[in-house]
Amino acid sequence: MDTQHLNAGCPRAGVIHANTPQTRRYTVVGNHLAQHEHLSLTAIGLAVHIQSLPTGSPAGIKELAACFPEGEIRIATALRELEAHGYLARTRVRRPDGRITTRTVSYNQPPGETPREPDPDPDPDPDPDKAPVPAPEPEPVRREAPDLPEGPAAELLLDLRRHDPRLLLSVRDVRHLVPGVEAWLARGAAPDAVRRTLLATLPDDLDHPAGLLSYRLTNLLPPPLPAEPPVRKVDPIQFCVKCEEVAFRAPEPGPCPRCREAAGTAAA
């Protein structure tokens, strides 16, 4: 039996790219994102999707979870990954009408990181006797830590770790959860009631505490307090202008009912 020999023209095992040039509706993505060593596949795919959205498109957790099967908890985790590696920035801003909204900025290149350019004139024959000069180490990118929010809602969230050490939240987590706690307080819930709801029956495998707290704040939000009934106006006490003996309630001074009745009988 003849042995089959593989020649140099045979394709190697592995991926083969069958590329078609894109001329419309495409997004340029750098390999620093597509081949990122520390991002999950969910985070990489979510970053590509967000970069492909037109400016002004909604990119909140609920809007993204409505487009994909991963769910709000995995979407929120992926967004935090992108924030940690500089591909996403989310800040809370107050709109002119007073409402709080989230402003999302997507970076196709993390701030402070410059892609490497190829050497325009490489040296094909380096001098073997000349010791290579080590390349300078890049300076680490220093990112300022976000400001810690203030107020009763933030204090309640920061205090949770006193009750369970697993509820140690990052500054970004606190900033994300503060609006949910504020919504409970605005609906008349006491801080102790909010705390009991967040601490009740925590699972043993608490891998994503911020995701669990976000779920409880959103799905267990109590209804608003009912409107208070209008206060019935009580007329002041008046003394009869005729007999000056009888006191009765009326909006203005005048004869008492007995005097009015007597006056009506006399007229008849």
Disulfide bonds with the S-S distance in Angstrom:
none
